Amino acid sequence: MAANTATSVKLVEPKDATFELALEIATIFYDGFQKDPLTKLLFGPRYAIPTPPPSGTLGDYNKVLKLLAYGQWYRLIDPNTKTWVLYEGDRPVGFCMWFVPRDKSVALTLWQQIKSIYACALAVFWKNWYFRFRKNPPFSNPAFFENFREAEEYVGYKELLVPEKELAHMSREELANARYSKKEYSWCQLVALRSDCHGKGYGEKMFKHSMENMVRYEPTFKDGQVQSKGPAKFALFATQPGRKLYEKLGWKVVDVFKKTMDDGFLMEYPLMVYTWND
């Protein structure tokens, strides 16, 4: 497309979350992360197909995309997931997906629950039907899910890394430098851009827009009658290419999650945090 094609960033409303849009997002994710080492863990050696797919692999490529799209559709339906899509003209070329902090989450409507169950059921059916006789199908590698579980524990997904009683006695300035658990952050789960759109400033425009419009939740920590409110914080695990962008926008590396895989490859994902001090 022409270099001067207009771009726009739009929030996906749950009522507008179609499977067709989920398929576009799945395509962007598959293309944008094809060089990331986690891709082979997620899809398996047979289904981590490069894009565009080589001759003879198009059938498998389309089946994997469809399976991935059902999972993305489930997220788009959930009002506690905020997804911004970047358009180049009318073509989706990137997206940012965020999770709302625990205390800002809302209950799904009955219709949203039905659609979510339907999307999950389709994903399970599709995987069990198409990949039932395939060796090492996508999303079946236990190493990937073990890696994911360890990363979740590392950022305190289930429990606060610092006891709430201690946080309650900190000043706002001290809390600005303290580390929250994942449930207290607005958490950026995925950022992806089509490979043919790199170098155009699209990633910065999209991510900055999502930051400025994402929920800013200021958690309150309590210890009896004592309480303290901390500043809103955003957090994510960064890939090495993405880290440069995040640092440019003021994010800080607070830790690094490291995991040595079975093949000896050392995976390193910086945990980055942005603190709103206004």
C-alpha positions in Angstrom: 0.0 0.0 0.0 1.1 3.6 -0.5 3.2 5.1 2.3 0.7 7.8 2.9 -2.2 5.5 3.5 -4.3 6.8 6.4 -4.1 4.9 9.7 -6.5 4.7 12.6 -6.7 2.9 15.9 -10.1 1.5 17.1 -11.3 -0.2 20.3 -13.1 -3.5 19.7 -16.5 -3.4 21.5 -17.7 -6.8 22.7 -20.9 -6.4 20.6 -18.8 -6.0 17.5 -16.5 -8.9 18.2 -17.0 -11.1 15.1 -15.2 -14.3 14.2 -14.0 -12.6 11.1 -12.2 -9.9 13.1 -10.8 -12.6 15.4 -9.4 -14.4 12.3 -7.7 -11.1 11.2 -6.2 -10.7 14.7 -5.0 -14.4 14.6 -3.4 -13.8 11.3 -1.6 -10.7 12.6 -0.4 -12.6 15.7 0.8 -15.6 13.6 2.7 -13.3 11.2 4.0 -10.9 13.9 5.4 -13.6 16.2 6.7 -16.1 13.7 10.3 -15.4 14.7 9.7 -15.5 18.4 11.1 -18.6 20.1 7.8 -19.2 21.9 6.1 -19.8 18.6 7.5 -23.3 18.1 6.5 -24.2 21.7 3.0 -22.9 21.1 2.3 -24.4 17.7 4.8 -27.3 17.6 7.6 -27.9 15.0 5.1 -28.9 12.3 2.7 -26.1 12.6 5.0 -23.1 13.3 4.6 -22.4 9.6 6.4 -19.3 8.2 4.4 -16.6 6.4 3.5 -16.6 3.6 3.0 -20.4 3.9 5.3 -22.5 1.6 3.7 -24.7 -1.0 2.0 -27.7 0.4 1.4 -26.2 3.9 -1.5 -23.9 3.2 -4.1 -26.4 4.4 -2.3 -26.8 7.8 -1.7 -23.1 8.0 -5.4 -22.3 7.6 -6.5 -24.9 10.1 -4.0 -23.5 12.7 -5.2 -20.0 12.1 -8.8 -21.0 12.6 -8.0 -22.7 15.9 -6.1 -19.6 17.0 -9.0 -17.4 15.9 -11.5 -19.2 18.2 -9.2 -18.4 21.2 -9.0 -14.7 20.1 -12.7 -14.5 19.6 -13.3 -15.7 23.1 -11.1 -12.8 24.4 -12.8 -10.2 22.2 -16.2 -11.1 23.6 -15.0 -10.6 27.2 -15.6 -6.9 28.3 -12.6 -7.3 30.7 -10.3 -7.6 27.7 -9.6 -4.4 25.9 -8.3 -4.7 22.3 -7.3 -1.9 20.0 -6.8 -2.7 16.3 -4.6 -0.6 14.0 -6.0 -0.1 10.5 -4.0 0.9 7.4 -6.9 2.1 5.3 -9.5 -0.6 6.0 -6.9 -3.4 6.5 -6.2 -4.5 10.1 -2.4 -4.5 10.5 -1.8 -4.6 14.2 -3.4 -5.0 17.6 -2.9 -4.5 21.3 -4.7 -6.7 23.8 -5.0 -5.7 27.5 -6.6 -7.3 30.6 -8.5 -5.1 33.0 -7.2 -5.2 36.7 -9.1 -7.6 39.0 -11.0 -5.0 40.9 -12.2 -3.2 37.7 -13.5 -6.4 36.1 -17.2 -6.7 35.3 -19.5 -9.7 35.1 -20.4 -10.9 31.6 -23.9 -10.5 30.4 -25.9 -13.7 29.7 -25.4 -13.2 25.9 -21.7 -12.7 26.4 -21.5 -15.9 28.5 -23.3 -17.8 25.8 -21.0 -16.5 23.0 -17.9 -17.2 25.1 -19.0 -20.8 25.8 -19.8 -21.2 22.1 -16.3 -19.9 21.0 -14.6 -22.2 23.5 -16.7 -25.2 22.4 -15.8 -24.5 18.7 -12.1 -24.3 19.6 -12.2 -27.7 21.4 -14.2 -29.3 18.7 -12.0 -28.0 15.9 -8.8 -29.1 17.7 -10.2 -32.6 18.5 -11.6 -33.1 15.1 -8.9 -31.8 12.8 -5.8 -32.6 14.8 -7.1 -35.8 16.5 -4.7 -38.1 14.6 -1.8 -35.6 14.3 1.4 -35.9 16.2 2.3 -32.9 18.4 -0.8 -30.7 17.5 -0.8 -27.0 18.2 -1.4 -25.9 21.9 -0.4 -29.4 23.2 3.2 -28.9 24.2 3.4 -29.2 28.0 6.6 -27.2 28.0 4.7 -24.1 26.7 2.1 -24.3 29.4 4.7 -25.0 32.1 6.6 -21.9 30.9 3.4 -19.9 31.0 2.5 -21.1 34.5 6.0 -20.3 35.8 5.8 -16.8 34.3 2.4 -16.2 35.9 3.8 -17.2 39.3 6.8 -15.0 38.7 4.6 -11.9 38.5 2.4 -12.9 41.4 -0.7 -13.8 39.5 -2.2 -15.8 42.4 -0.8 -13.9 45.3 0.7 -10.5 46.1 4.5 -10.6 45.9 4.5 -8.2 48.9 2.0 -8.8 51.6 -0.9 -6.3 51.5 -0.3 -5.4 55.2 3.2 -4.1 54.2 1.9 -2.2 51.2 -0.8 -0.5 53.3 1.9 1.2 55.4 3.8 2.6 52.4 3.5 6.2 51.1 2.3 6.8 47.6 5.8 7.6 46.6 7.0 4.3 48.1 4.2 2.5 46.3 5.3 4.1 43.0 8.5 2.2 43.4 7.0 -1.0 44.8 6.1 -4.1 42.7 2.4 -5.1 42.5 1.0 -8.5 41.6 -0.4 -9.1 38.2 -3.9 -8.7 39.5 -3.2 -5.1 40.4 -1.8 -4.1 37.0 -3.5 -3.2 33.8 -1.8 -6.0 32.0 -0.8 -5.9 28.3 -1.1 -9.4 27.1 -0.3 -9.1 23.4 1.1 -6.5 21.0 1.5 -7.6 17.3 2.1 -5.9 14.0 2.2 -7.4 10.5 5.8 -7.9 9.3 5.2 -5.8 6.2 4.3 -2.8 8.4 7.5 -2.6 10.4 9.5 0.6 10.2 6.5 2.9 9.6 5.9 4.1 13.2 2.7 2.1 13.4 3.7 0.2 16.5 4.4 3.3 18.5 1.1 5.0 17.3 -1.0 1.9 18.2 0.6 1.2 21.5 0.7 4.8 22.7 -3.0 5.1 21.9 -3.9 2.0 23.8 -1.9 3.2 26.8 -3.6 6.6 26.9 -7.1 4.9 26.7 -6.6 1.9 29.0 -8.1 1.7 32.4 -6.0 3.3 35.1 -6.7 1.5 38.3 -5.3 2.8 41.6 -5.3 -0.1 44.0 -5.9 0.4 47.7 -4.0 -1.7 50.2 -5.4 -2.2 53.7 -4.1 -3.4 57.1 -6.9 -2.9 59.6 -7.7 0.8 59.8 -4.6 1.7 57.9 -4.7 2.0 54.1 -2.8 3.5 51.3 -3.7 4.1 47.6 -1.0 3.4 45.1 -0.6 4.9 41.6 -1.9 3.1 38.6 0.5 0.8 36.9 0.7 -1.0 33.6 2.8 -4.1 33.1 3.9 -6.6 30.4 6.5 -9.2 29.4 8.5 -7.7 26.5 10.1 -9.4 23.5 13.5 -8.0 22.7 12.2 -6.0 19.6 9.3 -4.6 21.6 11.5 -3.5 24.5 13.0 -0.6 22.6 9.5 0.8 21.9 8.3 0.4 25.5 11.5 2.1 26.9 11.0 5.0 24.4 7.5 5.5 25.9 8.7 5.5 29.5 8.4 1.9 30.6 11.0 0.5 33.0 12.5 -3.0 33.3 11.9 -4.2 36.9 12.9 -7.8 36.5 13.7 -10.5 33.9 12.0 -13.9 33.7 14.5 -16.5 32.5 13.8 -20.1 31.6 16.2 -22.7 30.0 14.3 -24.9 27.6 14.9 -28.6 27.1 17.0 -27.9 24.1 19.3 -25.7 26.1 17.9 -22.4 24.7 17.8 -19.6 27.3 14.6 -17.6 27.1 14.7 -14.1 28.6 11.6 -11.9 28.9 11.9 -8.5 30.6 9.1 -7.7 33.0 8.4 -4.0 32.3 6.2 -1.6 34.2 4.8 1.9 33.5 3.7 4.0 36.5 1.2 6.8 36.2 2.3 9.6 38.5 -0.3 12.2 37.6 
